[in-house]
């Protein structure tokens, strides 16, 4: 890759990260291109060289998040050991929420206003969820876990794990974690993992109970 391409890639990444931060905090209507440019460390003129409009940038970021989440989070890659798959899924979700809270907030804000920009992104998201549903049904049919509702099981995991991003201020205050200090990820992961394993009729070692 040439120096020019490396620089262009770095600027595009900076713009995307800045857009996530600004849209997560202020929404689409409340975010200006000047705010995105300032957050990215570039001028407004430079920003408009790289994007066509604020609205198109929002769409690009939304598509990136859906695609990235499909790559990061999957219950379909560990068919043989449901306990390991669930523990890994919970860990990945919690760590991502704590390390990239603005990503969860961006998506939550889009859902809260009725998801008007989701459009074609629903289909890949639905496909990913259905793959995980099939995996969970396979575990149930094999007697590896107790009968559960596969879809609601996933939604409940999202609700628990993303809480620490979407309600970070509340979690920090109640857990006694000052701003700027990391929350206790292992404590959160252990509790959430135990909760969802128990719902599947498994103990913390993955044995049926």
Secondary structure by P-SEA (a helix, b strand, c coil): ccaaaaaaaaaaaaaaaaaaaaaaccccccccaaaaaaaacccaaaaaaccccaaaaaaaaaaaaaaaaaaccccccccccaaaaaaaaaaaaaaaaaacaaaaaaaaaaaaacccccccaaaaaaaaaaaaaaaaaaaaaacccccccaaaaaaaaaaaaaccccaaaaaaaaaccccccccaaaaaaaaaaaaaaaaaccccccccc
